[in-house]
């Protein structure tokens, strides 16, 4: 089927196709076992932000799994730019896209049988976009997030390397569901097996103490691209960063806290385990970082997200 100029495109296993036709068979190991690695990139002013960094991390994930795909990083970058050029034209003015690139382990040998063994060895590779759902985060730039600790722990690094961004996410779904029984606005932040804070399902965690940004060591967390941006911005602003183990008690002593993530960049944390963080308002260091990030990408991030949210919900 020829792509329609009025429908978004996706790219699946070497072909550009209408997004509505981008489907995985029920025999794909991404569905059967959740065996998939992925990256998400977002646009600013309809330009991908730090796409090369996300592709390099995808490459690291693939090396960790041992899956080999017949596409080099420059090819995946070109594919992403072609998707942007076509799909961004379908957006309302000023709106933004998210880009998903994922690779699964291929087809399940048990379902397809030995005669199709070679087919089962070929990973599935897909790239697709979606309009950024800014309404999911818009209010939190001012109200902040409520973080709570569930009983579910972070997957030990002996099981899955934290350097790998994967889609084995059931524990996160269960963790978020658990904390929302206590607070409908809550988001789970997991402890590792030693009782140190790690991350949320969507973002890296930071607190501020004595005008220093403190963030968990990378032993049990994904090295977020947005986390890296925070490091760069903090250096430019002259704000020291300490990377160390963080016990939950330290959050109660913090003057502010926030998380970083690709779609929303930075969001404040105003409550932790039911108690205010600092004065319960977004803090000055968070505000400085968000303003500096906005200057880098050429927009007021919170204002843009809130405007898009209003238009999407109208």
C-alpha positions as CSV (number, residue, x, y, z in Angstrom):
1,X,0.0,0.0,0.0
2,X,1.4,3.4,-1.0
3,X,1.9,5.8,2.0
4,X,-0.7,8.5,2.2
5,X,0.4,12.1,2.5
6,X,-2.4,12.5,5.2
7,X,-1.2,9.6,7.4
8,X,1.9,9.3,9.5
9,X,4.6,7.0,8.3
10,X,6.4,4.3,10.3
11,X,9.4,2.3,9.4
12,X,9.5,-1.5,10.0
13,X,12.2,-4.0,9.0
14,X,13.5,-1.9,6.2
15,X,10.3,-0.3,4.8
16,X,8.4,2.9,5.2
17,X,4.8,2.1,5.6
18,X,1.6,3.8,6.8
19,X,1.7,3.9,10.6
20,X,-1.6,2.1,10.8
21,X,0.1,-0.9,9.1
22,X,3.0,-1.1,11.5
23,X,2.1,-4.2,13.4
24,X,4.0,-7.1,15.1
25,X,2.9,-10.7,14.8
26,X,1.8,-12.4,18.0
27,X,4.9,-14.7,17.5
28,X,7.3,-11.8,18.0
29,X,9.5,-12.2,21.1
30,X,8.9,-8.6,21.9
31,X,5.4,-9.7,22.8
32,X,6.1,-13.3,23.9
33,X,8.9,-12.5,26.3
34,X,9.1,-8.7,26.4
35,X,12.5,-9.1,24.7
36,X,13.0,-5.6,23.3
37,X,15.3,-2.7,23.7
38,X,14.2,0.8,22.9
39,X,14.9,4.5,22.7
40,X,12.7,7.6,22.8
41,X,13.7,10.9,21.4
42,X,11.6,14.1,21.3
43,X,11.5,17.1,19.1
44,X,11.9,20.8,19.9
45,X,10.7,23.2,17.2
46,X,10.3,20.0,15.1
47,X,14.0,19.1,15.3
48,X,15.1,15.9,17.1
49,X,16.9,16.7,20.4
50,X,20.1,14.8,21.0
51,X,19.2,12.0,18.6
52,X,22.8,10.9,18.2
53,X,23.0,10.3,22.0
54,X,19.9,8.2,22.0
55,X,21.2,6.1,19.0
56,X,24.5,5.5,20.8
57,X,22.6,4.2,23.8
58,X,20.6,2.0,21.6
59,X,23.8,0.6,20.2
60,X,25.0,-0.1,23.8
61,X,21.7,-1.9,24.5
62,X,22.2,-4.0,21.4
63,X,25.7,-4.9,22.3
64,X,24.5,-5.9,25.8
65,X,21.9,-8.2,24.3
66,X,24.1,-9.5,21.5
67,X,21.5,-8.8,18.9
68,X,22.8,-7.7,15.5
69,X,20.8,-5.6,13.2
70,X,21.7,-4.8,9.5
71,X,21.4,-1.0,10.0
72,X,24.2,1.3,11.1
73,X,23.5,4.3,13.3
74,X,23.7,6.8,10.4
75,X,21.0,4.8,8.6
76,X,18.7,4.9,11.7
77,X,19.4,8.6,11.9
78,X,18.4,9.2,8.3
79,X,15.2,7.1,8.9
80,X,14.3,9.3,11.9
81,X,14.8,12.5,9.9
82,X,12.6,11.2,7.1
83,X,9.9,10.3,9.6
84,X,10.1,13.8,11.1
85,X,9.9,15.5,7.8
86,X,6.7,13.7,6.8
87,X,5.0,13.3,10.2
88,X,5.6,16.8,11.6
89,X,3.7,18.3,8.7
90,X,0.6,16.5,10.0
91,X,0.8,18.3,13.4
92,X,-0.9,21.5,14.4
93,X,1.5,24.5,14.4
94,X,3.9,24.4,17.4
95,X,3.2,20.9,18.4
96,X,6.0,18.3,18.8
97,X,6.7,14.6,18.1
98,X,8.1,11.7,20.1
99,X,10.2,9.2,18.2
100,X,10.4,5.5,19.3
101,X,13.1,3.2,17.9
102,X,12.9,-0.4,19.1
103,X,14.5,-3.7,18.4
104,X,13.1,-7.1,19.5
105,X,14.8,-10.5,19.6
106,X,12.8,-11.6,16.5
107,X,10.3,-14.4,16.2
108,X,9.7,-17.2,18.7
109,X,11.2,-20.5,17.6
110,X,8.7,-22.5,19.6
111,X,5.8,-21.0,17.6
112,X,7.4,-21.1,14.2
113,X,9.4,-24.4,14.4
114,X,12.8,-25.5,13.3
115,X,12.2,-25.1,9.6
116,X,12.0,-21.3,10.2
117,X,15.0,-21.1,12.5
118,X,16.9,-18.5,10.4
119,X,13.8,-16.3,10.3
120,X,13.7,-16.4,14.1
121,X,17.3,-15.2,14.4
122,X,16.5,-11.9,12.7
123,X,15.6,-9.1,15.1
124,X,12.6,-6.9,14.4
125,X,13.5,-3.3,14.0
126,X,11.0,-0.5,14.1
127,X,10.9,3.3,14.1
128,X,7.7,5.3,14.6
129,X,6.5,8.6,15.9
130,X,3.6,10.0,18.0
131,X,2.3,13.5,18.8
132,X,3.8,14.4,22.2
133,X,1.0,14.1,24.8
134,X,1.9,17.2,26.7
135,X,-1.3,17.1,28.8
136,X,0.2,14.2,30.8
137,X,2.8,16.5,32.3
138,X,1.7,20.1,31.8
139,X,0.2,20.7,35.3
140,X,3.2,19.1,37.1
141,X,5.6,21.9,36.1
142,X,3.8,23.9,38.9
143,X,2.2,21.3,41.1
144,X,5.0,18.9,41.1
145,X,5.1,15.1,41.4
146,X,4.3,12.9,44.3
147,X,6.9,10.1,44.7
148,X,6.2,7.0,46.9
149,X,8.2,3.9,47.5
150,X,6.5,0.6,46.7
151,X,7.4,-2.8,48.0
152,X,8.6,-3.8,44.5
153,X,12.4,-3.4,44.1
154,X,14.5,-2.5,41.2
155,X,15.6,-5.4,39.1
156,X,19.1,-6.4,40.4
157,X,21.9,-5.6,38.0
158,X,22.9,-9.3,38.1
159,X,19.6,-9.9,36.2
160,X,19.5,-7.0,33.8
161,X,22.3,-4.5,33.1
162,X,21.2,-0.9,34.0
163,X,23.0,0.3,30.9
164,X,20.3,-1.3,28.7
165,X,17.1,0.5,28.0
166,X,14.6,-2.4,27.7
167,X,10.9,-3.0,27.6
168,X,10.7,-5.5,30.4
169,X,8.4,-3.1,32.3
170,X,5.9,-5.3,34.2
171,X,7.5,-4.5,37.5
172,X,7.1,-0.8,36.8
173,X,3.4,-1.1,36.0
174,X,2.8,-3.0,39.2
175,X,4.9,-0.5,41.2
176,X,3.0,2.5,39.9
177,X,-0.4,0.7,40.5
178,X,0.6,-0.1,44.0
179,X,1.6,3.5,45.0
180,X,-1.6,4.9,43.4
181,X,-3.6,3.0,45.9
182,X,-2.1,5.3,48.5
183,X,-2.1,8.5,46.3
184,X,-3.9,8.6,43.0
185,X,-1.4,11.2,41.8
186,X,1.6,9.1,43.0
187,X,4.5,7.8,41.0
188,X,6.7,5.0,42.2
189,X,10.4,5.4,42.9
190,X,12.1,2.1,43.5
191,X,14.7,1.1,46.0
192,X,17.5,-1.3,45.0
193,X,18.1,-4.5,47.0
194,X,20.4,-2.5,49.4
195,X,17.6,0.1,50.1
196,X,19.0,2.9,48.1
197,X,16.8,5.1,45.9
198,X,17.1,4.4,42.1
199,X,14.7,6.0,39.6
200,X,11.0,6.2,38.5
201,X,9.6,4.3,35.6
202,X,10.2,7.3,33.3
203,X,13.0,9.4,34.8
204,X,16.2,9.8,36.8
205,X,16.0,11.3,40.3
206,X,17.8,14.3,41.8
207,X,17.5,16.1,45.1
208,X,19.1,19.4,46.3
209,X,20.9,19.7,49.6
210,X,23.2,22.6,50.7
211,X,22.8,24.0,47.2
212,X,24.3,20.9,45.7
213,X,22.5,18.6,43.3
214,X,22.6,15.0,44.5
215,X,21.8,12.0,42.3
216,X,22.1,8.2,42.6
217,X,25.2,6.4,41.5
218,X,24.7,4.6,38.1
219,X,25.0,1.1,39.7
220,X,21.2,0.5,39.5
221,X,19.9,3.2,37.2
222,X,19.7,3.8,33.5
223,X,22.1,6.5,32.4
224,X,19.5,8.9,31.1
225,X,20.2,11.3,28.2
226,X,18.2,13.9,30.1
227,X,20.3,13.1,33.2
228,X,23.4,13.9,31.1
229,X,21.9,17.2,30.0
230,X,21.3,18.1,33.7
231,X,25.0,17.5,34.3
232,X,25.9,19.8,31.4
233,X,23.5,22.5,32.5
234,X,24.6,22.4,36.1
235,X,28.2,22.8,35.1
236,X,27.4,25.8,33.0
237,X,25.4,27.3,35.9
238,X,28.2,26.6,38.4
239,X,26.0,24.2,40.5
240,X,27.9,21.3,42.0
241,X,26.7,17.7,41.5
242,X,27.3,14.8,43.8
243,X,26.8,11.3,42.6
244,X,26.3,9.0,45.6
245,X,24.0,6.4,47.2
246,X,20.8,8.0,48.5
247,X,18.7,6.7,51.3
248,X,15.0,7.7,51.6
249,X,15.7,9.7,54.7
250,X,17.9,12.1,52.7
251,X,14.9,13.3,50.7
252,X,13.3,14.5,53.9
253,X,16.4,16.7,54.5
254,X,16.4,18.0,50.9
255,X,15.4,21.6,50.0
256,X,14.0,20.4,46.6
257,X,13.9,17.4,44.3
258,X,13.1,16.8,40.6
259,X,13.3,14.2,37.9
260,X,14.5,14.2,34.3
261,X,13.1,12.4,31.4
262,X,13.0,12.7,27.6
263,X,9.4,13.8,27.0
264,X,9.1,16.4,29.8
265,X,12.8,17.3,30.4
266,X,12.5,18.2,34.1
267,X,9.6,18.1,36.6
268,X,9.8,19.1,40.2
269,X,9.0,16.6,43.1
270,X,7.0,18.4,45.7
271,X,5.9,15.5,47.9
272,X,7.8,12.3,48.9
273,X,6.2,9.6,50.9
274,X,3.3,11.9,51.7
275,X,5.4,14.7,53.1
276,X,6.4,18.0,51.4
277,X,9.9,18.2,49.9
278,X,11.4,21.5,51.1
279,X,8.6,24.0,51.1
280,X,6.4,21.8,48.9
281,X,7.0,24.1,45.8
282,X,9.3,23.8,42.8
283,X,12.7,25.0,43.9
284,X,15.0,27.6,42.6
285,X,17.7,25.2,41.3
286,X,15.0,23.3,39.4
287,X,13.7,26.5,37.9
288,X,17.2,27.6,36.9
289,X,17.9,24.3,35.2
290,X,14.6,24.3,33.3
291,X,15.2,27.9,32.2
292,X,18.7,27.0,31.0
293,X,17.3,24.0,29.1
294,X,14.7,26.1,27.5
295,X,17.3,28.6,26.4
296,X,19.3,25.8,24.8
297,X,16.3,24.5,22.7
298,X,14.8,27.9,22.0
299,X,11.5,27.8,23.9
300,X,10.0,28.1,27.4
301,X,9.5,24.4,28.0
302,X,6.8,24.6,30.6
303,X,4.9,27.2,28.7
304,X,5.1,25.2,25.5
305,X,3.9,22.0,27.2
306,X,1.0,23.8,28.8
307,X,0.0,25.5,25.5
308,X,0.1,22.3,23.6
309,X,-1.8,20.5,26.4
310,X,-4.6,23.2,26.2
311,X,-4.9,22.8,22.5
312,X,-4.9,19.0,22.6
313,X,-7.6,18.9,25.3
314,X,-9.8,21.7,23.7
